[in-house]
Amino acid sequence: MNLLAAQHHYFDTCDETRPACLKCIKAKRICPGYAEGLDLVLRDQNQIAKAGAERRHKLHAKKKNETHLNGSSSDSSSGSSSRSDTPSSSCDDDLVVYTSMAESQDSYAHAFFVSAYVLGPRDTRTDHGFLELMPYLFDKLPFDPVLSSSLAVLCHCYFGAWHPPIRNAENLQVRQTYSKALSGLRHALKDPRHCVTDELLMAVCLLNFFEYTTSALTSRPRGDQHVDGATALVKQRGSKGMTSDLSKRLLIAVRHDIIGKALSRSMPVDNAPEIWDDPSEDMPYNPATSLDFIGRDTANLLARAAEHGPPSNAGLSETEIHTDIFLEAKALDARYAQWAEEVPTEWLPFSVPWESIPQKIIDAGMNGDYCHIYSHTSVCSTWNDWRVQHMRILSLIADYEETEAKNDAVLQVQRLADDIHASIPFMLGNKVKPSEMHDMGFVYPSIPGQSVPASHYQSAAAYGGLTLWVPMRAILDFRQYMRADQILFTIQQFQRMGRLYDVRNPQ
């Protein structure tokens, strides 16, 4: 049997496990399931582009017809006199001054994204994503068409979202670039040698971040195809095959996305050893990645609890299972408390009392008599990740507890929601309407006697609102435990962020 026939026979017997079938994992190759998913996404993008082209064609034809009608009436009224007013160009020796060549939108988009999101200040102890790896693209990775087009998708997305004449994260340029990236990715997945490269895994991570961004800025559900695709790529390589510094960091980024997907959907984490076995002892772990490991156990427990239903409906045969779930939830509660005690001292939020908060910030939106200040926006985002995960465990404990113990868990959930609200002034300042990225005319809270660092204006504008969507949604997810003022303020802030980022139907 030749290689082509063997591949055909192998695909015919795919066991349909997703994100990658077990036979594909064993054979060390990419399951065609990811490529099939890309076909569907690419088809959607083509349909959107076709519909847009048809609308533009109709609009152009309409304008052309109107121009023709207006021109005919003008000619009939003015006769030939209009032609005599046309300036003559009989002098061949006139000096011709050429305008300079305009820079392309690609150049503007790349420069904007790299300066605002890649090279901006950050706390490296919060690194568990991949944007901090982008500098590797410029001096350590060879040119890769898929990687380049995937980066271009993000650049045009963010440039479009911020640029005043556009203010659209899914404009025509973004859709065209995304279609190009999907086509290149689909072709690259056919090459086994390409499938085990850092370039391809980085490209998939970029496309997954694009999906996250557009879901937040368009208020629609987020797709999983690129999370599943990155998972399949890691499984094919195996964590033991990811020994370079870049590979290890990409592995951590993929793990983070896998955990985020599981937590948001109350589903178990894929615990395949190809994903979770460390390739070496010198993994670049930090407090943020430590939180990921607690989040993995939290997702698995929540999925188990959802499978067995609430304890009030449990029969005698499931009483022991619910007891185990409750005890594990209490253990995770203790782990979250320990994480908060062990973070670096400079990570601890500084509480600013009401009387020290500028009135403009209070007018923009405050719920409570304090706000928090952090050493960096990425630290604030990590704390909010911790709060959301801790809220999930505490709400599970509240479901299992009764009377006074239940009330205590509910109060803790409400305090965590208050602290999420207290991070909003630090992230948004007094903004209530769209602005330029580098506008420093806004007011942010500061430690009494200190000024706001200039770097905060950039990092808060770039990441502030984007990182608030998930924690704010979590508050509404647990509305049965929230106070009425917390629910109302959360909805108001969703509407505020919707205005800031031109999001339709932000709730």
C-alpha positions in Angstrom: 0.0 0.0 0.0 1.6 3.3 -1.0 1.7 6.4 1.2 -1.3 8.1 -0.4 -3.5 5.0 -0.1 -2.4 4.5 3.5 -3.4 8.1 4.4 -6.8 7.6 2.6 -7.4 4.4 4.5 -6.3 6.0 7.8 -8.7 9.0 7.4 -11.6 6.7 6.5 -11.3 5.1 9.9 -11.0 8.3 12.0 -12.5 7.7 15.4 -14.0 11.3 15.4 -12.5 12.2 18.8 -12.0 16.0 19.0 -9.9 18.2 18.9 -7.8 15.4 17.5 -8.7 11.8 17.0 -6.7 9.2 19.1 -5.4 7.5 16.0 -3.9 10.8 14.7 -2.3 11.4 18.0 -0.7 7.9 18.0 0.4 8.4 14.4 2.0 11.8 15.3 0.1 13.7 12.7 -2.6 16.5 12.6 -6.1 15.1 12.5 -8.1 16.5 9.5 -10.8 17.6 11.9 -9.0 21.0 12.4 -8.7 21.6 8.6 -12.4 20.6 8.2 -13.3 23.3 10.8 -11.2 25.8 8.9 -13.1 25.0 5.7 -16.4 26.0 7.5 -14.9 29.3 8.8 -13.3 30.1 5.5 -16.7 29.5 3.8 -18.3 31.9 6.2 -15.7 34.5 5.5 -16.1 34.1 1.8 -19.9 34.5 2.1 -19.5 37.7 4.1 -17.0 39.1 1.6 -19.3 38.2 -1.3 -22.2 39.9 0.4 -20.1 43.0 1.1 -18.9 43.1 -2.5 -22.5 42.9 -3.8 -23.5 45.8 -1.6 -20.6 47.9 -2.7 -21.4 47.1 -6.4 -25.0 48.2 -6.0 -24.0 51.3 -4.2 -21.4 52.2 -6.9 -24.0 51.6 -9.6 -26.5 53.8 -7.8 -24.0 56.6 -7.4 -22.9 56.3 -11.0 -26.5 56.5 -12.2 -27.1 59.6 -10.1 -23.9 61.2 -11.4 -25.0 60.5 -15.0 -28.4 62.1 -14.4 -27.0 65.1 -12.7 -24.3 65.5 -15.4 -26.9 65.3 -18.3 -29.0 68.1 -16.8 -26.0 70.3 -16.2 -24.8 69.9 -19.8 -28.1 70.8 -21.2 -28.3 74.0 -19.3 -24.8 75.3 -19.8 -24.2 74.3 -23.3 -20.7 74.5 -24.6 -19.6 77.4 -22.4 -18.5 75.0 -19.7 -15.9 73.5 -22.0 -14.3 76.9 -22.6 -13.6 77.3 -18.9 -11.3 74.3 -18.9 -7.7 75.4 -18.2 -5.3 74.8 -21.0 -2.1 72.8 -20.6 -0.3 74.0 -23.7 3.0 74.8 -21.9 5.0 71.6 -21.9 7.8 73.2 -19.8 5.6 73.8 -16.8 7.2 72.4 -13.6 5.4 69.2 -12.5 5.5 68.5 -8.8 4.7 64.9 -7.8 3.2 64.1 -4.4 5.0 61.7 -2.2 3.9 58.1 -2.2 1.4 57.3 0.6 2.2 54.8 3.2 0.1 51.7 3.0 -2.5 50.9 5.7 -0.6 47.7 6.3 2.4 49.7 7.6 0.2 51.9 9.8 -1.6 48.8 11.2 1.6 46.9 12.0 3.3 49.9 13.6 0.2 50.6 15.7 -0.2 47.1 17.0 3.4 46.5 17.7 3.9 49.8 19.5 0.7 49.7 21.5 0.3 45.9 22.3 3.6 44.2 21.8 6.4 46.5 22.9 4.4 48.3 25.7 5.5 48.0 29.4 4.4 44.9 31.3 5.2 42.8 34.4 6.9 39.6 33.1 5.6 37.7 36.1 2.1 37.8 34.6 3.2 36.2 31.3 1.1 33.2 30.5 0.0 34.2 27.0 1.9 34.8 23.8 1.9 38.5 22.9 5.0 38.9 25.0 6.6 36.4 22.6 6.0 38.6 19.6 9.6 40.1 19.7 10.8 36.6 18.7 9.0 37.2 15.4 11.4 40.0 14.4 14.8 38.5 15.1 14.6 34.8 15.8 12.0 33.2 13.6 12.4 32.8 9.8 9.9 34.3 7.5 6.7 32.3 7.4 3.7 33.3 5.2 1.1 31.8 7.6 2.6 33.5 10.6 2.9 36.8 8.7 -0.7 36.8 7.6 -2.0 35.7 11.0 -0.1 38.7 12.6 -1.6 40.9 9.9 -5.1 39.8 10.9 -4.5 41.1 14.5 -2.8 44.3 13.3 -5.7 45.3 11.1 -8.3 44.2 13.7 -6.9 46.5 16.4 -6.0 49.3 14.0 -9.5 49.1 12.7 -11.0 49.1 16.2 -9.1 52.2 17.2 -8.8 54.2 14.0 -11.6 56.9 14.1 -12.6 56.7 10.4 -13.0 53.0 10.7 -13.8 52.0 14.3 -14.6 48.5 13.2 -12.6 45.4 14.3 -14.1 43.3 11.5 -13.8 45.7 8.5 -13.3 44.5 4.9 -9.5 44.6 5.3 -9.7 42.4 8.4 -12.0 39.8 6.7 -9.8 39.6 3.6 -6.6 39.2 5.6 -8.4 36.6 7.8 -9.5 34.6 4.7 -5.9 34.7 3.5 -4.6 33.4 6.8 -7.1 30.6 6.9 -6.2 29.5 3.4 -2.5 29.5 4.2 -3.1 27.7 7.5 -5.2 25.0 5.8 -2.4 24.4 3.2 0.3 24.3 5.9 -1.6 21.7 7.9 -1.0 19.3 5.0 2.8 19.4 5.5 3.9 17.2 8.5 7.2 19.2 8.7 5.3 22.5 9.1 3.0 21.1 11.7 5.7 20.7 14.3 7.1 24.2 14.0 6.8 27.1 16.5 5.8 29.3 13.6 2.6 27.4 12.9 1.7 27.1 16.6 2.3 30.8 17.0 0.1 31.6 14.0 -2.8 29.5 15.5 -2.4 31.3 18.8 -2.6 34.7 17.0 -5.8 33.6 15.2 -7.3 32.4 18.5 -6.6 35.8 20.1 -8.3 37.4 17.1 -11.4 35.3 17.8 -11.3 36.3 21.4 -11.0 40.0 20.5 -13.8 40.0 17.9 -16.1 38.1 20.2 -15.6 40.7 22.9 -16.0 43.7 20.5 -19.0 42.2 18.8 -20.7 40.6 21.8 -21.1 37.2 20.2 -20.1 33.7 21.3 -16.4 32.8 20.8 -15.5 30.0 18.5 -13.2 27.1 19.7 -11.7 26.0 16.4 -8.3 27.6 17.0 -8.1 26.5 20.7 -8.8 23.0 19.5 -6.3 23.4 16.6 -3.5 24.5 19.0 -4.3 21.6 21.3 -4.1 19.2 18.3 -0.7 20.7 17.3 0.7 20.3 20.8 -0.5 16.8 21.0 1.1 15.9 17.8 4.5 17.4 18.9 4.2 16.2 22.5 5.4 18.5 25.2 8.7 16.6 25.3 9.3 17.9 21.8 9.0 21.5 22.9 12.3 22.2 24.5 13.3 25.6 23.2 12.5 28.7 25.3 10.0 29.8 22.7 8.3 26.4 22.6 8.0 26.2 26.3 6.3 29.6 26.4 4.0 28.7 23.6 3.1 25.5 25.5 2.1 27.6 28.5 0.0 29.9 26.3 -1.9 26.9 24.8 -2.4 25.5 28.3 -3.9 28.8 29.5 -6.3 28.9 26.5 -7.4 25.2 27.2 -8.1 26.1 30.8 -10.0 29.2 29.9 -12.2 27.3 27.4 -12.9 24.6 30.1 -13.8 27.1 32.8 -16.1 29.1 30.5 -18.0 26.0 29.5 -18.0 24.0 32.7 -16.3 21.2 30.9 -13.3 19.0 31.9 -9.8 20.0 30.8 -8.1 17.7 28.3 -5.6 16.0 30.6 -3.5 14.3 27.9 0.1 13.9 29.0 1.3 15.3 25.6 0.0 18.6 26.9 0.8 18.6 30.6 4.1 16.7 31.0 6.7 19.4 31.3 9.5 19.1 28.6 12.1 20.1 31.2 12.5 21.2 34.8 13.3 24.8 33.9 9.8 25.8 32.8 9.2 29.6 32.9 6.6 29.4 35.6 5.4 32.5 37.6 2.4 33.4 39.8 0.1 33.7 36.8 0.9 30.2 35.5 0.5 28.9 39.1 -3.0 30.2 39.0 -3.6 28.3 35.8 -2.9 25.0 37.5 -5.4 25.8 40.2 -7.8 26.8 37.4 -7.3 23.4 35.7 -8.4 21.6 38.8 -11.3 24.0 39.3 -12.6 23.4 35.7 -12.4 19.6 36.3 -14.3 19.9 39.6 -17.0 22.1 38.1 -17.5 19.7 35.2 -17.8 16.8 37.7 -20.3 18.8 39.8 -22.4 19.7 36.6 -22.4 16.0 35.6 -24.0 14.9 38.9 -26.3 17.8 39.4 -27.1 19.8 42.6 -26.9 17.9 45.9 -30.6 18.5 46.7 -31.5 16.1 43.8 -28.9 13.5 44.8 -30.0 9.9 45.6 -28.4 7.8 48.2 -26.0 6.3 45.7 -24.6 9.8 44.9 -24.3 11.1 48.4 -20.7 10.0 48.7 -19.8 11.6 45.3 -21.3 15.0 46.4 -19.3 14.7 49.7 -16.1 14.3 47.7 -17.0 17.3 45.4 -17.7 19.5 48.5 -14.4 18.5 50.2 -12.4 19.1 47.0 -14.1 22.5 46.6 -13.1 23.4 50.1 -9.5 22.4 49.3 -9.5 24.5 46.2 -10.8 27.4 48.2 -7.8 27.1 50.5 -5.5 27.0 47.5 -6.9 30.2 46.1 -6.4 31.9 49.5 -2.9 30.6 49.6 -2.1 32.0 46.1 -3.3 35.4 47.3 -1.0 35.3 50.3 2.1 34.3 48.3 2.0 36.8 45.4 4.8 39.3 45.3 4.3 42.2 47.7 4.2 44.8 45.0 1.3 42.9 43.4 -1.0 43.7 46.4 -3.7 46.2 45.4 -3.5 49.6 47.0 -6.9 50.7 48.3 -7.8 54.4 47.6 -10.6 55.8 49.8 -13.5 57.7 48.3 -12.3 61.1 49.5 -9.0 60.7 47.5 -10.7 59.7 44.2 -11.0 62.5 41.6 -14.6 63.6 41.1 -14.4 62.9 37.3 -13.8 59.2 38.0 -16.7 59.1 40.5 -19.0 60.7 37.9 -17.9 58.1 35.2 -18.8 55.2 37.4 -18.1 53.9 40.9 -19.8 51.3 43.1 -18.5 51.4 46.6 -16.4 53.7 48.7 -13.0 52.7 47.4 -11.0 51.7 44.3 -7.8 49.7 43.8 -4.5 50.7 42.2 -2.1 48.0 40.9 1.5 48.0 39.8 0.5 47.3 36.2 -2.7 46.5 34.2 -1.5 42.9 33.6 -1.3 42.5 37.4 -4.8 43.8 37.8 -6.0 41.4 35.0 -4.4 38.5 36.8 -6.1 39.4 40.1 -9.4 39.6 38.3 -8.7 36.1 36.8 -8.1 34.9 40.4 -11.4 36.5 41.6 -13.5 34.9 38.8 -12.0 31.5 39.4 -12.4 31.9 43.2 -16.0 33.0 42.7 -16.8 29.8 40.8 -15.5 27.6 43.7 -17.3 29.7 46.3 -20.6 29.6 44.4 -20.2 25.8 44.3 -19.6 25.7 48.0 -22.6 27.9 48.6 -24.7 25.3 46.6 -23.6 22.6 49.1 -23.7 24.6 52.3 -26.7 25.5 54.4 -27.7 28.5 56.6 -24.7 30.4 58.2 -22.0 28.6 56.2 -23.8 29.3 53.0 -24.3 33.0 53.9 -20.5 33.3 54.5 -19.7 31.8 51.0 -22.2 34.2 49.4 -20.6 37.2 51.2 -17.2 36.2 50.0 -18.5 36.1 46.4 -20.0 39.6 46.8 -16.7 40.9 48.2 -14.8 39.5 45.2 -17.4 41.2 42.9 -16.8 44.5 44.8 -13.1 44.2 44.1 -13.7 43.6 40.4 -15.8 46.8 40.4 -13.0 48.5 42.3 -10.5 47.7 39.4 -12.6 49.5 36.8 -11.4 53.1 37.6 -7.8 51.9 37.4 -8.5 50.3 34.0 -10.9 52.9 32.4 -10.3 56.1 34.4 -13.0 58.7 33.6 -13.5 57.5 30.0 -17.1 57.5 28.9 -16.7 57.8 25.1 -14.3 56.6 22.3 -10.9 58.3 22.2 -7.5 58.1 20.6 -5.1 55.4 21.9 -2.5 57.8 23.2 -4.8 60.4 24.6 -3.4 61.5 27.9 -6.2 63.9 28.7 -8.1 61.4 30.9 -7.9 61.0 34.7 -6.9 57.9 36.5 -6.8 57.3 40.2 -3.4 57.4 41.9 -1.8 56.8 45.2 -2.1 60.0 47.3 0.9 62.1 46.8 2.0 60.3 43.6 1.3 60.9 39.9 0.0 58.4 37.4 2.9 56.8 35.5 3.0 57.7 31.8 3.1 54.1 30.9 -0.3 53.5 32.5 -2.0 55.7 29.9 -0.8 53.4 27.2 -1.4 50.0 28.9 -4.8 51.0 30.3 -5.9 52.2 26.8 -4.6 49.0 25.2 -5.8 46.4 27.6 -8.0 48.0 30.2 -11.5 47.5 28.8 -10.5 44.3 26.8 -9.6 42.5 30.0 -12.8 43.5 31.9 -15.3 41.7 29.7 -14.8 38.2 31.3 -14.9 39.3 35.0 -17.9 41.5 34.4 -19.7 38.7 32.7 -18.9 36.4 35.6 -20.6 38.8 38.0 -23.8 38.4 35.9 -23.3 34.6 35.7 -23.6 34.5 39.5 -26.3 37.1 39.8 -28.3 34.8 42.2 -25.6 35.6 44.8 -25.1 39.3 44.0 -26.7 42.4 45.6 -29.1 44.4 43.5 -26.6 47.3 43.3 -23.9 45.0 42.0 -26.1 43.7 39.2 -27.2 47.2 38.2 -23.7 48.7 38.3 -22.3 45.8 36.2 -25.0 46.3 33.5 -24.2 50.1 33.5 -20.5 49.4 33.0 -21.2 47.0 30.2 -23.1 49.8 28.5 -20.2 52.1 29.2 -17.7 49.7 27.7 -20.0 49.2 24.7 -19.9 52.9 24.0 -16.1 53.1 24.5 -15.5 50.2 22.0 -18.5 50.7 19.7 -19.9 47.3 20.7 -23.4 46.5 19.6 -25.6 44.9 22.2 -22.8 44.9 24.9 -24.9 42.8 27.3 
